[in-house]
Amino acid sequence: MRNTEVRNTQIGADDAGLLSMLTAARLDERRGRADVMAARLEKLALFIKQGELNGTEAAELLCVEAQIILNEAREIN
């Protein structure tokens, strides 16, 4: 079910500090998620190198990791 009610919110000069804080928090969250993703990719790359996986095995490993990430995203929402 969709929310079809439209609300007009007035933003005044006194809200600028709050908006900048929200923007900073969002950017910080994105940086944190990027750090986590980079660490996961490094872990996978190391596993592929050390295990000397072939292309098919590496692709299968990436598919499993993608499914794990999707499941985590669904749990958050």
Secondary structure, DSSP 4 states (H G I P E B T S, - for coil): ------------GGGHHHHHHHHHHHHHHHHHHHHHHHHHHHHHHHHHHHTT--HHHHHHHHHHHHHHHHHHHHHH-
